[in-house]
Amino acid sequence: MRDGRVAGKKALITGGAQGLGAATGRLLAREGAIVSLADKNLVGAQAVAAEINAELGAGTAFAYALDVTQEDQWIATLEAANAAMGGLSVLVNNAGISIGGNVEELSLENWHTVMHVNVDSVFLGCKHAIGYMRHAQPGSIINLSSIAGLIAAHNSPVYNASKAAVWLLSKSVALHCAKHKLDIRSNTIHPTFIDTPILDPLRKMFGKDEAEAKLARQIPLGRLGKPDDVAYAALYLASDESRFMTGAELKLDGGISAM
Ligand SMILES: NC(=O)c1ccc[n+]([C@@H]2O[C@H](COP(=O)([O-])OP(=O)(O)OC[C@H]3O[C@@H](n4cnc5c(N)ncnc54)[C@H](O)[C@@H]3O)[C@@H](O)[C@H]2O)c1
């Protein structure tokens, strides 16, 4: 077994083809975990898995095609990843999307799309993963909410609502596991703007430098976060260092919510 803060852990990470999911996969693997990257972009997930295996050895990372809105795909992916990794002790519900538009502009179709991807995904992941995780305790479920799940904006009603839903859903899962004497924790991470492709629509709208400057001005620390800022929070939550933390939230917001 490789050494590290999550040595021997077996982690499934959704949205692992790029951005925060890929960064989390790389860091958990470097810290001793076996990782499964699941994404609707299979080619991207395979590329990240190949990089990890080239760096750390074959069998460290696996890739799966998963649309997180589809229950049958969740069931098949969990079964395959559990078999490939020899268990499942960490679930990172990271896949997510954002569609803007204020409450008068937003279509019902776009409302449903975001709620399916951001909320149904976390429900389905928790619902079907706990059965595997109970055999690999202590376990940790890490759900990507957002600072936008705690603080609203006039032009992101569905993103706000979806990420607030993830926040409370995660606490309910934590209490369910505790009540059933399962050593499986469930916590949320709430980042502000982090430098990933999710910000590309804004970069297209305003130009890269202007878009990033606009976002940075909203953050007391005066800069965007880096994917590793979030990956290190996921590492802490995945590791046994956070054994007494459940039903909680970690804000990585450069000070926004302190104002
Ligand atoms: N980057 C930020 O500024 C930021 C801030 C707060 C919260 N978040 C949250 O963090 C998570 C990751 O964000 P990111 O910045 O890495 O985004 P990203 O757009 O860079 O990556 C998202 C990944 O999710 C995958 N994905 C999207 N829909 C999917 C589906 N239906 N099934 C499976 N995979 C799907 C995409 O293919 C992609 O690989 C999201 O939940 C996002 O809401 C991001």
The ligand as a Gaussian input file, in Angstrom:
#p B3LYP/6-31G(d) Opt

LIG

0 1
 N      -15.216000      26.380000      -9.986000
 C      -15.988000      27.127000      -9.198000
 O      -15.898000      28.346000      -9.220000
 C      -16.952000      26.466000      -8.242000
 C      -17.394000      27.206000      -7.128000
 C      -18.286000      26.625000      -6.239000
 C      -18.737000      25.335000      -6.450000
 N      -18.308000      24.642000      -7.545000
 C      -18.846000      23.296000      -7.742000
 O      -17.772000      22.367000      -7.823000
 C      -18.131000      21.292000      -8.691000
 C      -17.063000      21.120000      -9.759000
 O      -16.957000      22.315000     -10.487000
 P      -15.805000      22.609000     -11.547000
 O      -15.444000      24.019000     -11.387000
 O      -14.739000      21.573000     -11.478000
 O      -16.644000      22.456000     -12.905000
 P      -16.187000      21.999000     -14.371000
 O      -17.233000      22.505000     -15.297000
 O      -14.764000      22.365000     -14.617000
 O      -16.256000      20.392000     -14.288000
 C      -17.474000      19.747000     -14.059000
 C      -17.345000      18.296000     -14.491000
 O      -18.631000      17.677000     -14.257000
 C      -18.961000      16.910000     -15.389000
 N      -20.413000      16.790000     -15.511000
 C      -21.309000      17.773000     -15.791000
 N      -22.551000      17.242000     -15.876000
 C      -22.435000      15.920000     -15.621000
 C      -23.346000      14.839000     -15.568000
 N      -24.658000      15.013000     -15.822000
 N      -22.879000      13.612000     -15.261000
 C      -21.555000      13.422000     -15.035000
 N      -20.634000      14.384000     -15.092000
 C      -21.079000      15.624000     -15.394000
 C      -18.353000      17.649000     -16.589000
 O      -18.191000      16.780000     -17.705000
 C      -17.033000      18.124000     -15.999000
 O      -16.010000      17.172000     -16.167000
 C      -19.517000      21.638000      -9.243000
 O      -20.495000      20.984000      -8.464000
 C      -19.600000      23.144000      -9.047000
 O      -20.922000      23.603000      -8.952000
 C      -17.421000      25.172000      -8.434000

